[in-house]
Amino acid sequence: MTQNGGKTWLQGHLHVPSALRMKGQSVPYVKVWSPSRAVVALLYMPDHLVINRSQDAGRTWTASPALEIRGASPPVLSFVNPAEGWLWTNGVLYRTTNGGDRWTVLKRKLKSVQQIQYLNSSVGFMLASGRVLVTTDGGSAWRRP
């Protein structure tokens, strides 16, 4: 965390569930809305995802329960605020409204998603199989723009 444009950095500590501490980690997603609000997704190789949220510039972090995501597809994420986000992995699109504590299936059989970007709770864009798709209903239906 930095408070002076990157001149100096303070170390923060993200929550790591004890059952996952020995697994390899990667950080597939970081989103910052303001100096105080951020979300960091940690992928514990090969099959668990934990969402960490901060509302106080990274001084403290709240972690979601670990979500099991078995399969070969790396997760693709988009959050519009610390509570509301979307996750695609292994052909399935999920939505959360509570920072990753619970995920709801929105759509199945979505192949080869490379990127998802939501503008707000309703409008989002997806790059899938080399095509751009758009939703205006939060992700239930997708069409070409």
N, C-alpha and C positions, 0 to 999 in steps of 0.2 A: 504494500500500500504506500502511496506517496501523497503528500499534501502540498508539494511545492513544484509541481510540473515535472517531476522525475529527477530532480537534483539529488534527493536522498530518498531511500526506501526503508520502510519498516516491515518487519516480518510478521505475517499473520498466520494463524493456524486454522486449517479447515478440519471439520469433523471427519474422522475415519472410523467406520464401524469396526469393532474389534474382530469380527469374523473375516473381514476383508484385508486386514493389515498386512498380511504376507503376500498378497497378490500384487502383480505389477499394476501401475497406474498410468493413465494418460488423461489429458485435459482436452476433451473434444469441443468444449464450448465455454466462452466467457462473455457475459453481457453486463455492461455498466450503464445505468440510466442517469446517474448524478454522482457527485462525490461521495454520497452516502449509501446509495442503493445499487446492489450488484447480485448476480447469480453466477456460480461456477459449477459446471458439471464435471464430475470425476468418473471416469470409466475404469473399473477394476477388472483387469484382464482375466478371463476373456468375456465375462458374462454378467456383470452387475454394474448398474449406474446409480450414482448418488448425486442429488442436487443440493448444493450448499447455497444459502441465501444470507445476505447481510443487509441490514438497514442502518448500520452505524459506521460506515466507511471501513468495514473489514475488521473492526475491533472484536466483534463476536459474529459467529456463523451458526445458522440453524440448518441441520441436515435432514433431508427426506429419508424415509426408509429405503433400503437398497432395493432397486427394481431389477429383477432377473431378466436379462435380454439375451437368451441363447441364440446362437446362429452366427453366420459369417458376415452379416452386414454391419458396418460401423454405424452408430447412431447419428442422426441428423436432428438438431434441435433449433427451436426459435422461441423466445420469450418476449412478450410485450411489456411485462412488469414482473416483479419478483414472484407473483402468485400464478400468473397465467402463461402457459406455454404449451408447445406441441413437440412431439417426439416421433420420428419415424425410425423404425428398425425392422429388418427382416420382413418387409412387405406390409407392415401394419403401421397406421398413423394413430397416435394417441394424443389426448389433450388432458392437461391438468389445470385446475383453477385454484389449487392450494399449494403451489410451489413444489410439486412433485410428491406430495404425501400420498396422493391417489391419482391413478391414471385411468381414463376412460377410452375404450376403443372407438375411434371415429370411422375408420375406413380400413378395409383389408384388401390385399392383392394390389398394392401400389408397388410397382417394380422400379428398381434402380433410381432411387431418389438421391440426388447429389446435394441439393440445397433447399431449405424452406426459409421463407422470410415473411412474417406477419407484420402488417402495419398497425393493426388494432385487433380487437376481439373478433371481428368478422372477416376482414379482408386479408388474404394471404396469397403468396406466390410460391410455386414449387417448380424446381427444375428436376424433371424425371425422364429418364430414357432419352435425353437430348431435347425434350420439349418443355416449354414453359406452360404451366397450368395456373389458373387463378380460382380462388374461392371467395365468395361474398357472404357465406353463411357459417363461418368459423371452421370449415373443413369437412363438412358432411358431403358436399358435392364439389367437384372440380371440373373445369372446362378450359378450353384454349381461349386466350384473350381475343 
